[in-house]
Amino acid sequence: MMGSQFNIRRWSSKHVAKWLKEEGFSDYVDLLCNKHRLDGVALLTLTEYDLRCPPLELKVLGDIKRLMVSIRKLQKQHKDVLTEMGYTSDDCPGNVACATNSSQGKDCQCNGVEHFGDSGGSIGDTNSEQFQNGKYNKHQTRRLDPEYWKTILSSIYVFIVFGFTSIVMVIVHERVPDMQTYPPLPDIFLDR
């Protein structure tokens, strides 16, 4: 493997093509290197979202997963380059550990349906965006988890409905006519 002896920042499309062939992805050399001109830095920042969604739209799941494993190995070998480019361990592209802290947001279905942003996060921003396994994840600093707001809102609704129902039952009970003076109407089905 070409690894560390040659700086990945200096890789051209030809170097990326050679790396892809060495890793067993020669079927994608034309698409990634010739059509989309991926160089070393672009390869290093490639994410699974990039592979699944336009313009690449790889269709074979096994190839997507194996290519991401190889890219993650490359990213581990070149952590210093990622750090110099501004990626930290929290927002590094394609890293499995990055998505464990994320709360799931809106779904992003790649193949022909809606997209909610571009791949990768804005570096150094507290509201960084990530895409992992076709999902859109947005990190935001929040005071309360949304589940707490749902619980509080549903509790308020329960008390309002309980109070309204109690008041209606008291009013109806007070207005019920005397059974001796006004007997109930006969039931057509049950009184036979």
Solvent accessible surface area in square Angstrom, and as a share of the most:
residue,aa,sasa,rsa
1,M,116,0.52
2,M,18,0.08
3,G,9,0.09
4,S,95,0.61
5,Q,148,0.66
6,F,74,0.31
7,N,61,0.31
8,I,0,0.00
9,R,105,0.38
10,R,173,0.63
11,W,5,0.02
12,S,49,0.32
13,S,32,0.21
14,K,169,0.72
15,H,56,0.25
16,V,0,0.00
17,A,15,0.11
18,K,108,0.46
19,W,1,0.00
20,L,0,0.00
21,K,119,0.50
22,E,82,0.37
23,E,56,0.25
24,G,60,0.58
25,F,13,0.06
26,S,65,0.42
27,D,122,0.63
28,Y,27,0.10
29,V,17,0.10
30,D,92,0.48
31,L,39,0.19
32,L,0,0.00
33,C,4,0.02
34,N,100,0.51
35,K,140,0.59
36,H,54,0.24
37,R,188,0.69
38,L,19,0.10
39,D,57,0.30
40,G,0,0.00
41,V,47,0.27
42,A,33,0.25
43,L,0,0.00
44,L,0,0.00
45,T,31,0.18
46,L,10,0.05
47,T,7,0.04
48,E,6,0.03
49,Y,15,0.06
50,D,31,0.16
51,L,0,0.00
52,R,53,0.19
53,C,1,0.01
54,P,67,0.42
55,P,97,0.61
56,L,19,0.09
57,E,59,0.27
58,L,11,0.05
59,K,147,0.62
60,V,80,0.46
61,L,101,0.50
62,G,27,0.26
63,D,28,0.14
64,I,4,0.02
65,K,79,0.33
66,R,135,0.49
67,L,0,0.00
68,M,1,0.00
69,V,73,0.42
70,S,11,0.07
71,I,0,0.00
72,R,44,0.16
73,K,118,0.50
74,L,1,0.00
75,Q,10,0.04
76,K,143,0.61
77,Q,91,0.41
78,H,12,0.05
79,K,128,0.54
80,D,89,0.46
81,V,6,0.04
82,L,10,0.05
83,T,90,0.52
84,E,116,0.52
85,M,52,0.23
86,G,25,0.24
87,Y,33,0.13
88,T,80,0.47
89,S,89,0.57
90,D,98,0.51
91,D,19,0.10
92,C,16,0.09
93,P,8,0.05
94,G,15,0.15
95,N,48,0.25
96,V,80,0.46
97,A,62,0.48
98,C,7,0.04
99,A,15,0.12
100,T,102,0.59
101,N,119,0.61
102,S,20,0.13
103,S,59,0.38
104,Q,147,0.65
105,G,44,0.42
106,K,122,0.52
107,D,72,0.37
108,C,1,0.01
109,Q,103,0.46
110,C,10,0.06
111,N,95,0.49
112,G,72,0.69
113,V,75,0.43
114,E,100,0.45
115,H,76,0.34
116,F,79,0.33
117,G,33,0.32
118,D,104,0.54
119,S,40,0.26
120,G,22,0.21
121,G,17,0.16
122,S,61,0.39
123,I,86,0.44
124,G,81,0.78
125,D,70,0.36
126,T,104,0.60
127,N,66,0.34
128,S,14,0.09
129,E,42,0.19
130,Q,17,0.08
131,F,14,0.06
132,Q,45,0.20
133,N,72,0.37
134,G,12,0.11
135,K,75,0.32
136,Y,14,0.05
137,N,5,0.03
138,K,61,0.26
139,H,41,0.19
140,Q,87,0.38
141,T,122,0.71
142,R,118,0.43
143,R,238,0.87
144,L,73,0.36
145,D,72,0.38
146,P,52,0.33
147,E,97,0.44
148,Y,126,0.48
149,W,147,0.51
150,K,124,0.52
151,T,83,0.48
152,I,82,0.41
153,L,125,0.62
154,S,59,0.38
155,S,46,0.29
156,I,91,0.46
157,Y,144,0.55
158,V,89,0.51
159,F,145,0.61
160,I,113,0.57
161,V,64,0.37
162,F,141,0.59
163,G,28,0.27
164,F,140,0.59
165,T,64,0.37
166,S,43,0.27
167,I,105,0.53
168,V,61,0.35
169,M,128,0.57
170,V,94,0.54
171,I,89,0.45
172,V,87,0.50
173,H,136,0.61
174,E,132,0.59
175,R,194,0.71
176,V,86,0.49
177,P,78,0.49
178,D,82,0.42
179,M,123,0.55
180,Q,163,0.72
181,T,86,0.50
182,Y,143,0.54
183,P,96,0.60
184,P,93,0.58
185,L,163,0.81
186,P,105,0.66
187,D,61,0.32
188,I,123,0.62
189,F,165,0.69
190,L,149,0.74
191,D,98,0.51
192,R,224,0.82
